[in-house]
């Protein structure tokens, strides 16, 4: 299974998945190995992808460019969520950073009711 991990890492060219390499690799693997290989690829992709959720996709381009500069070696995906009140949510693999008015109000409310 160590070889499968190495094959998953070898599936990238310039930090992007290379379809030709993937097809070459998959054609030589058994069904069980393909399943494990796909799990490793998905894990690598989630580690290399930043999910940014904003209230509006038309947010100031400077903010989006700043986020891309901060995470320059990762793929940045911009999503829209109208329920997010005046803020931003950033998901970096297992880390969730949420900065919005709604969560601030909820935190203050919890603090005051204690």
PyMOL commands that set and color helices and strands:
alter all, ss='L'
color gray80, all
select helices_A, chain A and resi 2-10+19-26+31-47+61-70+101-113
alter helices_A, ss='H'
color red, helices_A
select strands_A, chain A and resi 12-13+16-17+49-54+75-80+88-92+95-99
alter strands_A, ss='S'
color yellow, strands_A
deselect
rebuild
show_as cartoon
